[in-house]
Amino acid sequence: MSSTPDSPAHDGDDLAKLREEIDELKSHSTQDLIDPPLGDLAQDAPEPAPTDAIGSEPSSEDE
């Protein structure tokens, strides 16, 4: 690729970073990338709070 005043010569640093990211992704199985294990996510999930049933709240007509 040639350099121009608008785009200086490329030194390849960003390609090295991209290669590291690709290598890191290749270290995982395809299944783990498609359907990652929950692991610590389950511990961080909020506890569900009980809610009132639909229709159990008084409507504005009842007030």
CHARMM internal coordinates of N, CA and C (Angstrom, degrees):
IC EDIT
DIST 1 N 1 CA 1.4533
DIST 1 CA 1 C 1.5218
ANGL 1 N 1 CA 1 C 107.87
DIST 1 C 2 N 1.2853
ANGL 1 CA 1 C 2 N 117.37
DIHE 1 N 1 CA 1 C 2 N 132.85
DIST 2 N 2 CA 1.4612
ANGL 1 C 2 N 2 CA 120.56
DIHE 1 CA 1 C 2 N 2 CA -178.30
DIST 2 CA 2 C 1.5186
ANGL 2 N 2 CA 2 C 109.84
DIHE 1 C 2 N 2 CA 2 C -89.44
DIST 2 C 3 N 1.3162
ANGL 2 CA 2 C 3 N 115.06
DIHE 2 N 2 CA 2 C 3 N 154.62
DIST 3 N 3 CA 1.4570
ANGL 2 C 3 N 3 CA 119.53
DIHE 2 CA 2 C 3 N 3 CA 179.40
DIST 3 CA 3 C 1.5207
ANGL 3 N 3 CA 3 C 109.11
DIHE 2 C 3 N 3 CA 3 C -98.71
DIST 3 C 4 N 1.2992
ANGL 3 CA 3 C 4 N 114.91
DIHE 3 N 3 CA 3 C 4 N 150.28
DIST 4 N 4 CA 1.4577
ANGL 3 C 4 N 4 CA 122.62
DIHE 3 CA 3 C 4 N 4 CA 176.31
DIST 4 CA 4 C 1.5185
ANGL 4 N 4 CA 4 C 107.46
DIHE 3 C 4 N 4 CA 4 C -131.23
DIST 4 C 5 N 1.3065
ANGL 4 CA 4 C 5 N 118.23
DIHE 4 N 4 CA 4 C 5 N 168.44
DIST 5 N 5 CA 1.4731
ANGL 4 C 5 N 5 CA 118.69
DIHE 4 CA 4 C 5 N 5 CA 177.50
DIST 5 CA 5 C 1.5279
ANGL 5 N 5 CA 5 C 113.00
DIHE 4 C 5 N 5 CA 5 C -58.00
DIST 5 C 6 N 1.3361
ANGL 5 CA 5 C 6 N 116.81
DIHE 5 N 5 CA 5 C 6 N -30.61
DIST 6 N 6 CA 1.4649
ANGL 5 C 6 N 6 CA 120.38
DIHE 5 CA 5 C 6 N 6 CA -179.98
DIST 6 CA 6 C 1.5144
ANGL 6 N 6 CA 6 C 112.32
DIHE 5 C 6 N 6 CA 6 C -80.19
DIST 6 C 7 N 1.3268
ANGL 6 CA 6 C 7 N 118.11
DIHE 6 N 6 CA 6 C 7 N -25.36
DIST 7 N 7 CA 1.4626
ANGL 6 C 7 N 7 CA 121.15
DIHE 6 CA 6 C 7 N 7 CA 179.13
DIST 7 CA 7 C 1.5289
ANGL 7 N 7 CA 7 C 108.61
DIHE 6 C 7 N 7 CA 7 C -134.39
DIST 7 C 8 N 1.3355
ANGL 7 CA 7 C 8 N 116.80
DIHE 7 N 7 CA 7 C 8 N 102.26
DIST 8 N 8 CA 1.4722
ANGL 7 C 8 N 8 CA 120.47
DIHE 7 CA 7 C 8 N 8 CA -177.62
DIST 8 CA 8 C 1.5247
ANGL 8 N 8 CA 8 C 111.49
DIHE 7 C 8 N 8 CA 8 C -65.77
DIST 8 C 9 N 1.3290
ANGL 8 CA 8 C 9 N 115.09
DIHE 8 N 8 CA 8 C 9 N 168.23
DIST 9 N 9 CA 1.4673
ANGL 8 C 9 N 9 CA 120.82
DIHE 8 CA 8 C 9 N 9 CA 179.93
DIST 9 CA 9 C 1.5228
ANGL 9 N 9 CA 9 C 110.05
DIHE 8 C 9 N 9 CA 9 C -56.48
DIST 9 C 10 N 1.3153
ANGL 9 CA 9 C 10 N 116.34
DIHE 9 N 9 CA 9 C 10 N 142.88
DIST 10 N 10 CA 1.4647
ANGL 9 C 10 N 10 CA 122.94
DIHE 9 CA 9 C 10 N 10 CA -175.79
DIST 10 CA 10 C 1.5263
ANGL 10 N 10 CA 10 C 108.92
DIHE 9 C 10 N 10 CA 10 C -90.83
DIST 10 C 11 N 1.3392
ANGL 10 CA 10 C 11 N 117.24
DIHE 10 N 10 CA 10 C 11 N 129.91
DIST 11 N 11 CA 1.4665
ANGL 10 C 11 N 11 CA 119.95
DIHE 10 CA 10 C 11 N 11 CA -178.93
DIST 11 CA 11 C 1.5311
ANGL 11 N 11 CA 11 C 112.93
DIHE 10 C 11 N 11 CA 11 C -96.93
DIST 11 C 12 N 1.3376
ANGL 11 CA 11 C 12 N 119.65
DIHE 11 N 11 CA 11 C 12 N -10.79
DIST 12 N 12 CA 1.4546
ANGL 11 C 12 N 12 CA 122.44
DIHE 11 CA 11 C 12 N 12 CA 174.93
DIST 12 CA 12 C 1.5118
ANGL 12 N 12 CA 12 C 115.24
DIHE 11 C 12 N 12 CA 12 C 87.91
DIST 12 C 13 N 1.3278
ANGL 12 CA 12 C 13 N 119.75
DIHE 12 N 12 CA 12 C 13 N 3.85
DIST 13 N 13 CA 1.4681
ANGL 12 C 13 N 13 CA 121.07
DIHE 12 CA 12 C 13 N 13 CA -179.89
DIST 13 CA 13 C 1.5216
ANGL 13 N 13 CA 13 C 112.04
DIHE 12 C 13 N 13 CA 13 C -60.51
DIST 13 C 14 N 1.3322
ANGL 13 CA 13 C 14 N 117.00
DIHE 13 N 13 CA 13 C 14 N -42.88
DIST 14 N 14 CA 1.4582
ANGL 13 C 14 N 14 CA 119.05
DIHE 13 CA 13 C 14 N 14 CA -179.19
DIST 14 CA 14 C 1.5293
ANGL 14 N 14 CA 14 C 111.10
DIHE 13 C 14 N 14 CA 14 C -67.54
DIST 14 C 15 N 1.3240
ANGL 14 CA 14 C 15 N 117.27
DIHE 14 N 14 CA 14 C 15 N -28.73
DIST 15 N 15 CA 1.4643
ANGL 14 C 15 N 15 CA 119.51
DIHE 14 CA 14 C 15 N 15 CA 177.33
DIST 15 CA 15 C 1.5233
ANGL 15 N 15 CA 15 C 111.15
DIHE 14 C 15 N 15 CA 15 C -69.63
DIST 15 C 16 N 1.3172
ANGL 15 CA 15 C 16 N 117.46
DIHE 15 N 15 CA 15 C 16 N -33.89
DIST 16 N 16 CA 1.4660
ANGL 15 C 16 N 16 CA 120.70
DIHE 15 CA 15 C 16 N 16 CA 177.27
DIST 16 CA 16 C 1.5311
ANGL 16 N 16 CA 16 C 110.07
DIHE 15 C 16 N 16 CA 16 C -65.43
DIST 16 C 17 N 1.3173
ANGL 16 CA 16 C 17 N 116.77
DIHE 16 N 16 CA 16 C 17 N -40.37
DIST 17 N 17 CA 1.4667
ANGL 16 C 17 N 17 CA 120.47
DIHE 16 CA 16 C 17 N 17 CA 177.81
DIST 17 CA 17 C 1.5216
ANGL 17 N 17 CA 17 C 110.34
DIHE 16 C 17 N 17 CA 17 C -65.38
DIST 17 C 18 N 1.3123
ANGL 17 CA 17 C 18 N 116.56
DIHE 17 N 17 CA 17 C 18 N -40.92
DIST 18 N 18 CA 1.4526
ANGL 17 C 18 N 18 CA 120.79
DIHE 17 CA 17 C 18 N 18 CA 177.87
DIST 18 CA 18 C 1.5211
ANGL 18 N 18 CA 18 C 110.98
DIHE 17 C 18 N 18 CA 18 C -64.04
DIST 18 C 19 N 1.3262
ANGL 18 CA 18 C 19 N 117.52
DIHE 18 N 18 CA 18 C 19 N -40.08
DIST 19 N 19 CA 1.4692
ANGL 18 C 19 N 19 CA 122.10
DIHE 18 CA 18 C 19 N 19 CA 178.45
DIST 19 CA 19 C 1.5234
ANGL 19 N 19 CA 19 C 109.99
DIHE 18 C 19 N 19 CA 19 C -62.50
DIST 19 C 20 N 1.3466
ANGL 19 CA 19 C 20 N 118.01
DIHE 19 N 19 CA 19 C 20 N -40.56
DIST 20 N 20 CA 1.4655
ANGL 19 C 20 N 20 CA 121.37
DIHE 19 CA 19 C 20 N 20 CA 178.19
DIST 20 CA 20 C 1.5273
ANGL 20 N 20 CA 20 C 110.51
DIHE 19 C 20 N 20 CA 20 C -61.89
DIST 20 C 21 N 1.3309
ANGL 20 CA 20 C 21 N 116.07
DIHE 20 N 20 CA 20 C 21 N -42.08
DIST 21 N 21 CA 1.4629
ANGL 20 C 21 N 21 CA 119.69
DIHE 20 CA 20 C 21 N 21 CA -179.76
DIST 21 CA 21 C 1.5298
ANGL 21 N 21 CA 21 C 110.66
DIHE 20 C 21 N 21 CA 21 C -66.70
DIST 21 C 22 N 1.3247
ANGL 21 CA 21 C 22 N 116.69
DIHE 21 N 21 CA 21 C 22 N -40.77
DIST 22 N 22 CA 1.4647
ANGL 21 C 22 N 22 CA 120.43
DIHE 21 CA 21 C 22 N 22 CA 178.16
DIST 22 CA 22 C 1.5220
ANGL 22 N 22 CA 22 C 110.28
DIHE 21 C 22 N 22 CA 22 C -63.28
DIST 22 C 23 N 1.3254
ANGL 22 CA 22 C 23 N 116.98
DIHE 22 N 22 CA 22 C 23 N -44.33
DIST 23 N 23 CA 1.4651
ANGL 22 C 23 N 23 CA 120.60
DIHE 22 CA 22 C 23 N 23 CA 179.75
DIST 23 CA 23 C 1.5277
ANGL 23 N 23 CA 23 C 111.08
DIHE 22 C 23 N 23 CA 23 C -62.34
DIST 23 C 24 N 1.3304
ANGL 23 CA 23 C 24 N 116.30
DIHE 23 N 23 CA 23 C 24 N -38.16
DIST 24 N 24 CA 1.4649
ANGL 23 C 24 N 24 CA 120.22
DIHE 23 CA 23 C 24 N 24 CA 179.53
DIST 24 CA 24 C 1.5296
ANGL 24 N 24 CA 24 C 109.64
DIHE 23 C 24 N 24 CA 24 C -66.09
DIST 24 C 25 N 1.3334
ANGL 24 CA 24 C 25 N 117.35
DIHE 24 N 24 CA 24 C 25 N -41.88
DIST 25 N 25 CA 1.4579
ANGL 24 C 25 N 25 CA 120.30
DIHE 24 CA 24 C 25 N 25 CA 178.68
DIST 25 CA 25 C 1.5295
ANGL 25 N 25 CA 25 C 111.65
DIHE 24 C 25 N 25 CA 25 C -67.66
DIST 25 C 26 N 1.3214
ANGL 25 CA 25 C 26 N 116.91
DIHE 25 N 25 CA 25 C 26 N -35.12
DIST 26 N 26 CA 1.4637
ANGL 25 C 26 N 26 CA 120.39
DIHE 25 CA 25 C 26 N 26 CA 179.18
DIST 26 CA 26 C 1.5253
ANGL 26 N 26 CA 26 C 111.63
DIHE 25 C 26 N 26 CA 26 C -68.23
DIST 26 C 27 N 1.3322
ANGL 26 CA 26 C 27 N 117.36
DIHE 26 N 26 CA 26 C 27 N -19.61
DIST 27 N 27 CA 1.4609
ANGL 26 C 27 N 27 CA 120.04
DIHE 26 CA 26 C 27 N 27 CA 179.85
DIST 27 CA 27 C 1.5358
ANGL 27 N 27 CA 27 C 111.62
DIHE 26 C 27 N 27 CA 27 C -74.46
DIST 27 C 28 N 1.3336
ANGL 27 CA 27 C 28 N 117.43
DIHE 27 N 27 CA 27 C 28 N -14.14
DIST 28 N 28 CA 1.4675
ANGL 27 C 28 N 28 CA 122.54
DIHE 27 CA 27 C 28 N 28 CA 178.28
DIST 28 CA 28 C 1.5197
ANGL 28 N 28 CA 28 C 109.63
DIHE 27 C 28 N 28 CA 28 C -97.14
DIST 28 C 29 N 1.3186
ANGL 28 CA 28 C 29 N 115.89
DIHE 28 N 28 CA 28 C 29 N 150.17
DIST 29 N 29 CA 1.4618
ANGL 28 C 29 N 29 CA 119.12
DIHE 28 CA 28 C 29 N 29 CA 176.57
DIST 29 CA 29 C 1.5297
ANGL 29 N 29 CA 29 C 108.99
DIHE 28 C 29 N 29 CA 29 C -73.87
DIST 29 C 30 N 1.3103
ANGL 29 CA 29 C 30 N 115.61
DIHE 29 N 29 CA 29 C 30 N 156.11
DIST 30 N 30 CA 1.4664
ANGL 29 C 30 N 30 CA 120.52
DIHE 29 CA 29 C 30 N 30 CA 178.58
DIST 30 CA 30 C 1.5194
ANGL 30 N 30 CA 30 C 110.24
DIHE 29 C 30 N 30 CA 30 C -59.70
DIST 30 C 31 N 1.3222
ANGL 30 CA 30 C 31 N 117.12
DIHE 30 N 30 CA 30 C 31 N -38.60
DIST 31 N 31 CA 1.4623
ANGL 30 C 31 N 31 CA 120.70
DIHE 30 CA 30 C 31 N 31 CA -179.67
DIST 31 CA 31 C 1.5270
ANGL 31 N 31 CA 31 C 111.15
DIHE 30 C 31 N 31 CA 31 C -62.78
DIST 31 C 32 N 1.3259
ANGL 31 CA 31 C 32 N 117.39
DIHE 31 N 31 CA 31 C 32 N -40.12
DIST 32 N 32 CA 1.4666
ANGL 31 C 32 N 32 CA 120.18
DIHE 31 CA 31 C 32 N 32 CA 178.87
DIST 32 CA 32 C 1.5275
ANGL 32 N 32 CA 32 C 111.25
DIHE 31 C 32 N 32 CA 32 C -66.87
DIST 32 C 33 N 1.3248
ANGL 32 CA 32 C 33 N 117.73
DIHE 32 N 32 CA 32 C 33 N -32.25
DIST 33 N 33 CA 1.4592
ANGL 32 C 33 N 33 CA 120.14
DIHE 32 CA 32 C 33 N 33 CA 178.74
DIST 33 CA 33 C 1.5204
ANGL 33 N 33 CA 33 C 111.42
DIHE 32 C 33 N 33 CA 33 C -73.82
DIST 33 C 34 N 1.3361
ANGL 33 CA 33 C 34 N 116.67
DIHE 33 N 33 CA 33 C 34 N -35.89
DIST 34 N 34 CA 1.4597
ANGL 33 C 34 N 34 CA 120.90
DIHE 33 CA 33 C 34 N 34 CA -178.93
DIST 34 CA 34 C 1.5283
ANGL 34 N 34 CA 34 C 110.88
DIHE 33 C 34 N 34 CA 34 C -78.18
DIST 34 C 35 N 1.3206
ANGL 34 CA 34 C 35 N 116.48
DIHE 34 N 34 CA 34 C 35 N -44.29
DIST 35 N 35 CA 1.4600
ANGL 34 C 35 N 35 CA 122.32
DIHE 34 CA 34 C 35 N 35 CA -176.54
DIST 35 CA 35 C 1.5240
ANGL 35 N 35 CA 35 C 108.50
DIHE 34 C 35 N 35 CA 35 C -131.56
DIST 35 C 36 N 1.3448
ANGL 35 CA 35 C 36 N 117.29
DIHE 35 N 35 CA 35 C 36 N 80.31
DIST 36 N 36 CA 1.4634
ANGL 35 C 36 N 36 CA 119.58
DIHE 35 CA 35 C 36 N 36 CA -175.17
DIST 36 CA 36 C 1.5266
ANGL 36 N 36 CA 36 C 111.90
DIHE 35 C 36 N 36 CA 36 C -65.17
DIST 36 C 37 N 1.3313
ANGL 36 CA 36 C 37 N 116.23
DIHE 36 N 36 CA 36 C 37 N 146.47
DIST 37 N 37 CA 1.4716
ANGL 36 C 37 N 37 CA 119.05
DIHE 36 CA 36 C 37 N 37 CA 176.95
DIST 37 CA 37 C 1.5272
ANGL 37 N 37 CA 37 C 109.45
DIHE 36 C 37 N 37 CA 37 C -66.86
DIST 37 C 38 N 1.3291
ANGL 37 CA 37 C 38 N 115.76
DIHE 37 N 37 CA 37 C 38 N 148.35
DIST 38 N 38 CA 1.4575
ANGL 37 C 38 N 38 CA 119.88
DIHE 37 CA 37 C 38 N 38 CA -176.76
DIST 38 CA 38 C 1.5205
ANGL 38 N 38 CA 38 C 112.11
DIHE 37 C 38 N 38 CA 38 C -68.51
DIST 38 C 39 N 1.3189
ANGL 38 CA 38 C 39 N 117.73
DIHE 38 N 38 CA 38 C 39 N -40.15
DIST 39 N 39 CA 1.4592
ANGL 38 C 39 N 39 CA 121.62
DIHE 38 CA 38 C 39 N 39 CA 176.82
DIST 39 CA 39 C 1.5099
ANGL 39 N 39 CA 39 C 112.84
DIHE 38 C 39 N 39 CA 39 C 49.17
DIST 39 C 40 N 1.3107
ANGL 39 CA 39 C 40 N 116.61
DIHE 39 N 39 CA 39 C 40 N -121.68
DIST 40 N 40 CA 1.4592
ANGL 39 C 40 N 40 CA 122.33
DIHE 39 CA 39 C 40 N 40 CA -176.34
DIST 40 CA 40 C 1.5225
ANGL 40 N 40 CA 40 C 112.71
DIHE 39 C 40 N 40 CA 40 C -74.85
DIST 40 C 41 N 1.3294
ANGL 40 CA 40 C 41 N 117.76
DIHE 40 N 40 CA 40 C 41 N -14.31
DIST 41 N 41 CA 1.4575
ANGL 40 C 41 N 41 CA 119.31
DIHE 40 CA 40 C 41 N 41 CA -178.82
DIST 41 CA 41 C 1.5186
ANGL 41 N 41 CA 41 C 111.65
DIHE 40 C 41 N 41 CA 41 C -62.09
DIST 41 C 42 N 1.3256
ANGL 41 CA 41 C 42 N 117.18
DIHE 41 N 41 CA 41 C 42 N -35.38
DIST 42 N 42 CA 1.4597
ANGL 41 C 42 N 42 CA 120.33
DIHE 41 CA 41 C 42 N 42 CA -179.33
DIST 42 CA 42 C 1.5234
ANGL 42 N 42 CA 42 C 110.93
DIHE 41 C 42 N 42 CA 42 C -64.40
DIST 42 C 43 N 1.3175
ANGL 42 CA 42 C 43 N 117.66
DIHE 42 N 42 CA 42 C 43 N -33.74
DIST 43 N 43 CA 1.4622
ANGL 42 C 43 N 43 CA 121.28
DIHE 42 CA 42 C 43 N 43 CA 179.63
DIST 43 CA 43 C 1.5218
ANGL 43 N 43 CA 43 C 111.21
DIHE 42 C 43 N 43 CA 43 C -71.04
DIST 43 C 44 N 1.3354
ANGL 43 CA 43 C 44 N 116.85
DIHE 43 N 43 CA 43 C 44 N -29.68
DIST 44 N 44 CA 1.4604
ANGL 43 C 44 N 44 CA 121.15
DIHE 43 CA 43 C 44 N 44 CA -177.64
DIST 44 CA 44 C 1.5184
ANGL 44 N 44 CA 44 C 113.21
DIHE 43 C 44 N 44 CA 44 C -87.01
DIST 44 C 45 N 1.3252
ANGL 44 CA 44 C 45 N 117.22
DIHE 44 N 44 CA 44 C 45 N -6.34
DIST 45 N 45 CA 1.4661
ANGL 44 C 45 N 45 CA 120.60
DIHE 44 CA 44 C 45 N 45 CA -178.02
DIST 45 CA 45 C 1.5257
ANGL 45 N 45 CA 45 C 109.78
DIHE 44 C 45 N 45 CA 45 C -68.48
DIST 45 C 46 N 1.3161
ANGL 45 CA 45 C 46 N 117.46
DIHE 45 N 45 CA 45 C 46 N 137.44
DIST 46 N 46 CA 1.4677
ANGL 45 C 46 N 46 CA 119.67
DIHE 45 CA 45 C 46 N 46 CA 179.17
DIST 46 CA 46 C 1.5235
ANGL 46 N 46 CA 46 C 110.93
DIHE 45 C 46 N 46 CA 46 C -71.12
DIST 46 C 47 N 1.2991
ANGL 46 CA 46 C 47 N 115.41
DIHE 46 N 46 CA 46 C 47 N 152.08
DIST 47 N 47 CA 1.4594
ANGL 46 C 47 N 47 CA 120.99
DIHE 46 CA 46 C 47 N 47 CA 176.81
DIST 47 CA 47 C 1.5279
ANGL 47 N 47 CA 47 C 107.97
DIHE 46 C 47 N 47 CA 47 C -75.10
DIST 47 C 48 N 1.3177
ANGL 47 CA 47 C 48 N 117.64
DIHE 47 N 47 CA 47 C 48 N 134.39
DIST 48 N 48 CA 1.4696
ANGL 47 C 48 N 48 CA 118.42
DIHE 47 CA 47 C 48 N 48 CA 178.56
DIST 48 CA 48 C 1.5274
ANGL 48 N 48 CA 48 C 110.32
DIHE 47 C 48 N 48 CA 48 C -69.35
DIST 48 C 49 N 1.3080
ANGL 48 CA 48 C 49 N 115.71
DIHE 48 N 48 CA 48 C 49 N 139.72
DIST 49 N 49 CA 1.4605
ANGL 48 C 49 N 49 CA 121.17
DIHE 48 CA 48 C 49 N 49 CA 179.25
DIST 49 CA 49 C 1.5223
ANGL 49 N 49 CA 49 C 108.68
DIHE 48 C 49 N 49 CA 49 C -98.17
DIST 49 C 50 N 1.3245
ANGL 49 CA 49 C 50 N 117.04
DIHE 49 N 49 CA 49 C 50 N 142.22
DIST 50 N 50 CA 1.4680
ANGL 49 C 50 N 50 CA 118.60
DIHE 49 CA 49 C 50 N 50 CA 178.07
DIST 50 CA 50 C 1.5328
ANGL 50 N 50 CA 50 C 110.00
DIHE 49 C 50 N 50 CA 50 C -65.23
DIST 50 C 51 N 1.3013
ANGL 50 CA 50 C 51 N 115.84
DIHE 50 N 50 CA 50 C 51 N 145.33
DIST 51 N 51 CA 1.4642
ANGL 50 C 51 N 51 CA 120.78
DIHE 50 CA 50 C 51 N 51 CA 178.76
DIST 51 CA 51 C 1.5141
ANGL 51 N 51 CA 51 C 108.90
DIHE 50 C 51 N 51 CA 51 C -126.01
DIST 51 C 52 N 1.3086
ANGL 51 CA 51 C 52 N 114.89
DIHE 51 N 51 CA 51 C 52 N 162.46
DIST 52 N 52 CA 1.4603
ANGL 51 C 52 N 52 CA 120.47
DIHE 51 CA 51 C 52 N 52 CA 177.27
DIST 52 CA 52 C 1.5244
ANGL 52 N 52 CA 52 C 108.93
DIHE 51 C 52 N 52 CA 52 C -78.35
DIST 52 C 53 N 1.3059
ANGL 52 CA 52 C 53 N 115.55
DIHE 52 N 52 CA 52 C 53 N 148.67
DIST 53 N 53 CA 1.4592
ANGL 52 C 53 N 53 CA 120.31
DIHE 52 CA 52 C 53 N 53 CA 177.91
DIST 53 CA 53 C 1.5192
ANGL 53 N 53 CA 53 C 109.61
DIHE 52 C 53 N 53 CA 53 C -67.51
DIST 53 C 54 N 1.3261
ANGL 53 CA 53 C 54 N 115.50
DIHE 53 N 53 CA 53 C 54 N 151.75
DIST 54 N 54 CA 1.4636
ANGL 53 C 54 N 54 CA 120.36
DIHE 53 CA 53 C 54 N 54 CA 178.02
DIST 54 CA 54 C 1.5214
ANGL 54 N 54 CA 54 C 108.59
DIHE 53 C 54 N 54 CA 54 C -61.78
DIST 54 C 55 N 1.2963
ANGL 54 CA 54 C 55 N 115.26
DIHE 54 N 54 CA 54 C 55 N 131.68
DIST 55 N 55 CA 1.4626
ANGL 54 C 55 N 55 CA 120.34
DIHE 54 CA 54 C 55 N 55 CA 179.49
DIST 55 CA 55 C 1.5118
ANGL 55 N 55 CA 55 C 113.37
DIHE 54 C 55 N 55 CA 55 C 89.48
DIST 55 C 56 N 1.3107
ANGL 55 CA 55 C 56 N 120.03
DIHE 55 N 55 CA 55 C 56 N -4.95
DIST 56 N 56 CA 1.4583
ANGL 55 C 56 N 56 CA 120.93
DIHE 55 CA 55 C 56 N 56 CA -178.75
DIST 56 CA 56 C 1.5251
ANGL 56 N 56 CA 56 C 111.95
DIHE 55 C 56 N 56 CA 56 C -84.47
DIST 56 C 57 N 1.3237
ANGL 56 CA 56 C 57 N 116.91
DIHE 56 N 56 CA 56 C 57 N -14.74
DIST 57 N 57 CA 1.4576
ANGL 56 C 57 N 57 CA 119.57
DIHE 56 CA 56 C 57 N 57 CA 178.50
DIST 57 CA 57 C 1.5277
ANGL 57 N 57 CA 57 C 108.42
DIHE 56 C 57 N 57 CA 57 C -84.69
DIST 57 C 58 N 1.3233
ANGL 57 CA 57 C 58 N 116.37
DIHE 57 N 57 CA 57 C 58 N 144.45
DIST 58 N 58 CA 1.4625
ANGL 57 C 58 N 58 CA 118.07
DIHE 57 CA 57 C 58 N 58 CA -179.93
DIST 58 CA 58 C 1.5401
ANGL 58 N 58 CA 58 C 109.28
DIHE 57 C 58 N 58 CA 58 C -66.43
DIST 58 C 59 N 1.2929
ANGL 58 CA 58 C 59 N 116.18
DIHE 58 N 58 CA 58 C 59 N 138.05
DIST 59 N 59 CA 1.4596
ANGL 58 C 59 N 59 CA 119.89
DIHE 58 CA 58 C 59 N 59 CA 178.64
DIST 59 CA 59 C 1.5189
ANGL 59 N 59 CA 59 C 109.12
DIHE 58 C 59 N 59 CA 59 C -82.28
DIST 59 C 60 N 1.3030
ANGL 59 CA 59 C 60 N 117.03
DIHE 59 N 59 CA 59 C 60 N 167.61
DIST 60 N 60 CA 1.4729
ANGL 59 C 60 N 60 CA 120.36
DIHE 59 CA 59 C 60 N 60 CA -179.41
DIST 60 CA 60 C 1.5300
ANGL 60 N 60 CA 60 C 110.47
DIHE 59 C 60 N 60 CA 60 C -67.36
DIST 60 C 61 N 1.3244
ANGL 60 CA 60 C 61 N 117.57
DIHE 60 N 60 CA 60 C 61 N -20.51
DIST 61 N 61 CA 1.4720
ANGL 60 C 61 N 61 CA 120.43
DIHE 60 CA 60 C 61 N 61 CA 178.91
DIST 61 CA 61 C 1.5344
ANGL 61 N 61 CA 61 C 110.76
DIHE 60 C 61 N 61 CA 61 C -73.68
DIST 61 C 62 N 1.3649
ANGL 61 CA 61 C 62 N 117.29
DIHE 61 N 61 CA 61 C 62 N -26.65
DIST 62 N 62 CA 1.4540
ANGL 61 C 62 N 62 CA 120.41
DIHE 61 CA 61 C 62 N 62 CA -177.91
DIST 62 CA 62 C 1.5061
ANGL 62 N 62 CA 62 C 112.18
DIHE 61 C 62 N 62 CA 62 C -79.28
DIST 62 C 63 N 1.3194
ANGL 62 CA 62 C 63 N 119.13
DIHE 62 N 62 CA 62 C 63 N -15.71
DIST 63 N 63 CA 1.4714
ANGL 62 C 63 N 63 CA 121.62
DIHE 62 CA 62 C 63 N 63 CA -176.86
DIST 63 CA 63 C 1.4753
ANGL 63 N 63 CA 63 C 113.64
DIHE 62 C 63 N 63 CA 63 C -81.90
END
COOR INIT
IC SEED 1 N 1 CA 1 C
IC BUILD
